[in-house]
Amino acid sequence: MSGKMIRADDVIRDWRQDPAFVTAYDALADEFALADAMIRARVAADMTQEQVAEAMGTTQAVIARLESGRVKPSTRTLERFAQATGTRLRISFDPLKNVS
């Protein structure tokens, strides 16, 4: 494998030291959850973005956009990502927390 891999946990741990980041991140937690899951799947597969892109028949830039959380991928794209990383796609609906 080529390229240096940085663990998402390490980056987030460093960023969480900044109160402004924590406030912004928590407000967007649901949007970041998918990106975080995708990054974790890729890292667990010991793959670079380039390798996932090749396995999916796309480009590294597409994988970077998916992992950024800025785009909402189709179910088909998520299935292809799962296949490329040797994982299984699971979608669930969780009840909202009561806010009183």
Wavefront OBJ file of the C-alpha trace (Angstrom):
o trace
v 0.000 0.000 0.000
v 1.327 3.437 -0.878
v 0.736 6.781 0.828
v 0.595 7.718 4.473
v -2.653 6.877 6.248
v -3.848 9.089 9.079
v -6.295 7.562 11.540
v -9.619 9.407 11.671
v -9.722 8.892 15.447
v -6.434 10.750 15.854
v -7.566 13.695 13.764
v -10.930 14.023 15.484
v -9.309 13.731 18.920
v -7.051 16.674 18.066
v -9.888 18.743 16.604
v -12.099 18.102 19.647
v -9.696 20.241 21.665
v -11.193 23.308 19.915
v -14.544 24.364 21.499
v -15.711 25.960 18.241
v -15.115 22.676 16.432
v -17.046 20.733 19.084
v -20.053 23.046 18.779
v -20.080 22.896 14.973
v -19.418 19.149 14.863
v -22.172 18.328 17.336
v -24.646 20.399 15.321
v -23.787 18.318 12.230
v -23.291 14.964 13.965
v -25.891 13.126 11.889
v -24.372 14.373 8.638
v -20.877 13.359 9.732
v -21.980 9.900 10.892
v -22.077 8.481 7.356
v -18.736 10.023 6.409
v -17.208 8.670 9.611
v -18.586 5.181 8.918
v -17.176 5.247 5.396
v -13.742 6.346 6.569
v -13.728 3.678 9.272
v -14.690 0.979 6.746
v -11.914 2.048 4.377
v -9.311 2.227 7.131
v -10.385 -1.157 8.541
v -9.940 -2.584 5.034
v -6.424 -1.081 5.036
v -7.179 0.742 1.792
v -6.367 4.194 0.478
v -8.954 6.356 -1.230
v -7.227 5.534 -4.504
v -7.603 1.809 -3.917
v -11.300 2.104 -3.059
v -11.839 4.266 -6.128
v -10.172 1.685 -8.355
v -12.275 -1.117 -6.861
v -15.431 0.964 -7.460
v -14.437 2.061 -10.951
v -14.342 5.727 -10.039
v -11.789 8.371 -9.045
v -10.071 9.245 -5.790
v -11.765 12.671 -5.915
v -15.180 10.991 -5.778
v -14.147 8.995 -2.703
v -12.783 12.152 -1.062
v -16.120 13.912 -1.649
v -18.022 10.951 -0.197
v -15.794 10.882 2.875
v -16.061 14.640 3.342
v -19.746 14.421 4.207
v -20.545 17.154 1.667
v -22.513 14.841 -0.619
v -25.361 12.432 0.017
v -24.563 9.236 -1.873
v -27.193 6.965 -3.375
v -27.852 3.571 -1.874
v -26.237 2.045 -4.973
v -23.044 4.034 -4.359
v -23.004 2.937 -0.717
v -23.431 -0.682 -1.839
v -20.488 -0.335 -4.223
v -18.391 1.257 -1.451
v -19.281 -1.611 0.894
v -18.329 -4.197 -1.710
v -15.043 -2.413 -2.419
v -14.135 -2.338 1.294
v -15.310 -5.875 2.049
v -18.119 -4.703 4.300
v -21.896 -5.028 4.399
v -24.180 -1.999 4.077
v -26.768 -1.748 6.847
v -29.276 1.077 7.106
v -31.348 1.651 10.235
v -33.869 4.078 11.615
v -33.352 5.128 15.217
v -36.007 6.829 17.344
v -35.460 10.509 18.021
v -34.521 11.448 21.557
v -37.275 13.260 23.392
v -36.380 16.884 23.885
v -38.510 18.402 26.627
l 1 2 3 4 5 6 7 8 9 10 11 12 13 14 15 16 17 18 19 20 21 22 23 24 25 26 27 28 29 30 31 32 33 34 35 36 37 38 39 40 41 42 43 44 45 46 47 48 49 50 51 52 53 54 55 56 57 58 59 60 61 62 63 64 65 66 67 68 69 70 71 72 73 74 75 76 77 78 79 80 81 82 83 84 85 86 87 88 89 90 91 92 93 94 95 96 97 98 99 100
